[in-house]
Amino acid sequence: MKSLPIVSIFFVLLAMVQTANAAEWVELGETVWGPCHYDKASVRQMGRFVTVTLRQMLNARMAAVVEAAIPATKGVAYMVSYELIDCEEGLYRHNSVVYYDRHGRILHDSALTKKQYREPAPRPIPPDTPIGWLAETVCASDGSAPAR
């Protein structure tokens, strides 16, 4: 698993370049937070690793939860996360999470505060969650989707 940090850095840079292209948002499902989509155009695979952009729309109740936790996100409408998924091991890591208002303006980018916090280790992909649905979708092409 030592290669994960190096691959993670590579894919973050690739995701940044990718966001300049038009997104192709595909709905994954609905959560208590609101609708969840992934950008089909952002999917990049390198061996067992896949990077992909995930967008979680926020209903008013959940936007209030985010605003209470991160005051800089007042007026948040949705968040976009850049995910690294290890399809073989069934693990994932958020490379960064960016919070936007309804006009698409950035309110907060977790990549800018990363050094303030301990970097979490890759986590198991939980079933029946947006990241679980995402892994099933993007890992299915090579037949190594994590078991639900």
N, C-alpha and C positions, 0 to 999 in steps of 0.2 A: 504494500500500500504506500510505499515511499514515493512512488511516481505520481501519486495523486496531487500533491502541492504544485509540482512542475506543470503537470497537465492542466491543473486549475488555472494557473497564471496564463498559460497559453490561450485557453479558451475564454478567459475574461477579455483579453485583448481582441480575440477574434469576435466575441460578442459585441464589443464596442464598435468595431468596424462594421459589423453586420447591421447594427441599428440604424446606420445611415441609409440602408435600403428600405424599401416599403415593406411594412409588416403584413403578414397574412394570418390574421387572428382566427383561430378555430376554437369553438366552444368545447370545453372539457366537461363541464357540468356546473351545477349550482351548489353553493355551500351556504352556511348561515351568514357568511360575510357578503355574499352576492355571487354573480356569475363569474366563472373562471375560464380563461382562454389561454392557449399557447400560440406562439408565433411559428407557424409551420415553416416559414422561410428562414427562421433562425436555427433550425435543427442542424447540428454538425456532429458527425460521428468520427471518432478516431479510435479504432479498435473497440475495446469494451466501454469506452467513455463516450458520452453524448452531452453536448451542451444545448441548452434550449432556453428561450425566454418565456416566462410565465406572467400573465397579467390577472390580478385579482381585483375585480370591481368591488367597491365598498358601499353597502347600504348605509343609511344615516346612523343607525345604532352602532354599527361596527366602525364607521368613520370616527364617531365620538370616542370609542375605545382606543383607537390609534392616536387620536389627538391628545388624549389624557396621558398616554404613555410617552409620546414624543411631541412636546409642545410646538416644535418647528413645523409640524404637519397640519396646522390649523387650515381647514378648508379642503382636506384630502378627499379625493374622489376614487383613486385607485392606486395600486402599487404594482410595480413591475420588478420581478426578480430574475436574476441570471443564474440558472441552475447547472450544476455539473452532476451527472448521473453516471454511476458505475453500474452498468447493466449486468455485468457478470456477478458482482458481489452484492447487488441489491442495496447500494448505499447512495446517498446524495449529499450535496453541500450547496448552500446558497452562496454564490460568489459575491453578490451584492443585491440590495433591495433599494429601489428608488420610489419615492412617494410623489405623486402628482396631484395637482388640483384639477378641476373640471375643464380648464382651458389648456391642459397639457404642460403647465409650468412645473418645473421641479421644485418641490418643497424641501425634501431631505434625501440625501444619497448616503446609504450606509458605507459605501466604499470610502467616503471622506473621513469617516470616524473609525475605520477598522482598527487602527493601531491603538485606539483607546481601550479596546476590549480583547479578551483572550479569544483566539481563533478557535471556533468549535471544530471538533473532529467530524469526519463524515458520519452521518447518522443512517440507521436502517430506514428504508422506505416503508412508511406505514400504509397498510391497505386502506382502501376506500377513503382516500384523501386526494386533494388536487395533485400532490406530488406522486402519489400512487397511480392515479389515472394517467398522469403525464408519463411516468416510467413505462407503464403498460403500452402506451401509444408509441413512444419514440424507441423503445427497446424491442418492440415486436418485429421490426423489420429483419432482425438477425435471429429471431427466435429465442432470445435470452431474457425475455421480460420476467421481472421478479414475480414469484408466486403470490397470489392474493390470499 
